[in-house]
């Protein structure tokens, strides 16, 4: 299947990004929970090899096991991301013929106080279990999908290789280091400074939403219709 081939190619690139060390810190967000335990999200960046922009990396340590967390990252009916990710306006799995692969359509809400209008994407996603490194990860890339063409009132963006890696902490299997990568070409006539401010904030909001959903045990709630 051509779409899976694209996702597999993206996964090879993502492992390289995961192991890279030449990142520059963009932003650090700290949140104090009710128990006074400090959670930190660190966003880093470097120049993308895919397009004239940057790839961003966000990292945080969350309570939970990798196989559990990965289910929060997958859209319904395969997972529960639709139940908590407030950046998503609409999401629909277009192809889930294989257990570890799917094609998903998603549309975002406007962001940056309305300065960035709604975008939509069609992404091919493959889930990998890298047993020798204790990693479970999603790997994705945007694809052309004839049955879901662009529409006039929404800008069609393009996600270059991205994904999220979940790796259990050594010595504490109930905690996971979550590393998420994003390199989105939002298209349209957007100032570069606006995009470079919005994307790191989006990644921090993603982690805050994910942590909150896990604390609420959203995984065991009914999926949104």
N, C-alpha and C positions, 0 to 999 in steps of 0.2 A: 504494500500500500504506500503510495507516494507521500501521503501526509505523515505516516509513521516514519518513513525514511528521513523526512525533514526534522522531525522531533529527535530522532536518534543522532543526527548530525549535530543538533543543538546540544544534546547531552554531552557529547564529546568536548565541545567547546566549554560547556559549563564546568566540567571537572578541571579544566585548565584555569578558568577564572577562580574556582574555589581554592586552588593551590597557589595562585599568584600572591606575591608579597609586596608588590609595588603600588599599594593603595595610599591615597591621601585622605585624612580625616576631614569630612565636610561638616558634620554636626553631631553633637552628643546630647541626648535627652535623658534626664533622670526623673524617675517617678517614685515617690515614697508611698508605700502601701499602708493600710491601716495598722499593720503589724510593724511598721517602721523598717521594713526590709526594702533596701534600695534595688530597684530594677534599672538597668541601663540599656539604652539602645544607641549603638554607634553606627553612624552612616559614613561610608567612605566612597571615594570615586576615583576614576581614572579615565583617560581618553578611550573611547570605543574604537575597536578595530573594524566595526561593522558599518558605522555611519558617522557623519560629522556631528558628534555629540559625546556624551559621557555614559559609562556604565556605572551604576550605583550599587553598593553593597551595604546591607544593614544587618547587624548582628545583635543578638540578645540571648540570655539564658532564661528558659521558661521551665516551670514545673510540669512534668509529664514525660511520657516515653515517646520516642520518635514515631512509632507505628500509630500512636494515638493522635499526635499532633498533625501528622500528614493528612488525616481525615478532615481536619478543620480547613485545609488548604484546597480541597477539591469541591467543585460545585455539586449541588444536588441534581439528580438523586444519588450520585455516587459518593458524595460527602455532604458537609454542612456549611460551606463557606457562605452561601446565600443567606444563611440565618444570622450572620453577624457582621459581614463586611459592608459597612455603610457607604463605601465609595462606589459600590456596584448598584446601578439602577435596574439593570436587567441582565439575566444570565440564562443560557440554555445550552445543554449538551446536544450537539448536532450528530455526533457519532460516538458510540461507546461499544463497538463490536468486539473489542478486546479488553481483557480485565485490567491491563496496565497501561492503556492508551485511550485517549479520547480527544475529540475536537469540540471546542466550546466557543460560543458566541457570548461576548459580554459588552455591555454599554455602561459607561461611568456617568456619575453625576458631574455637573460642572464643578470646578475647583478654583482655588485661589480667589475666593470671594467673587466668583462669577467671571473672572478675567479669562479663564480657560473653559471653553464651552464643553459640552458632553462629547466624548469620543467613544467609538466602538472598535472592537477588535475581534478577529477570528483566529484562535490559537490552536495549534496541535500540541498536545501535552503527553509526555511519557513519564511513567513513574518507575524509578529505579531503586533496587535494593542492592547496595554495594556491601556485601556481607563482610569482606575482609577489612573494611574500614568502619563498619558499624553505622553506615549512613543510609537513610531513606530520603529520597529527593524527588521533586518534580522538575521537569525540564521542558521548556516550551519555546515556541517560535510562531509568529503569525504566518498564516497561509492564505492563499487565494481559494475561496470556497464558492463555487458558482451558485449554489443554492442559497447563499446568504450574501448577496452583493451589497455594496455600499448604497446608502439612501441619501437623498438630497439634504435632509435637515440634520444630519449627524456627520461629523468629520471622521473618516476611517483612518485610524492610526495604525502603526506597525510596531509590534514588539519584536525586537531582535532577541537572540538567545537569552533566556532568563530562567529563573526557577528558584526553588527554596530547598536548602539542605538541612536535614535534621540529624544530629549526631549526639548520642548519649554521652554525658560527661563521664570521664573515667573516675571511678570511685563512688559515683552516685547515679545509678541507673534511673532514678526518678526525676532527674533533671536533664534537659536537652539544650544543646547549643543550636540555635536556629539562625541560619544565614540565608538571607534573601537577596537575589540579584534582579536588577531592573535596568533595561536600556530600551526605553520607549521613544520612538519617533512620533511625536504627537501631531505632526503635519500642521497645515495651516500657517498663517503668518504670525507666529508667536515670538516675542523677544526672547533671546537666549537666556537673559538674566531671569526672566519670569519662570521659564522651564527649570532652570537650575536651582531655583528656590522652591518651586512646587514639588518636584519629585522627591527630594529628601524628606520634606514634610509629609508627603503621602506615605513614605515607607515607615516613618515613625508612627503615624496614625494606624497603619496596618498592624504594627506590633502591639500597640495599645489595645486595639480592637481584638486581636487574637488572644492576648492575655486575659482580657475581660470575659471573652466567650468561654475560655477554658475554666475560669473561676466559676462561671455560671453553669458549667457542665452542658453547654449547648449541644454537644455531640449526642446526647441522649434525649434531646427534644425532637418533636415531629418536624420534618422538613417543611419549608414554606411551599405552598402550592403555587 
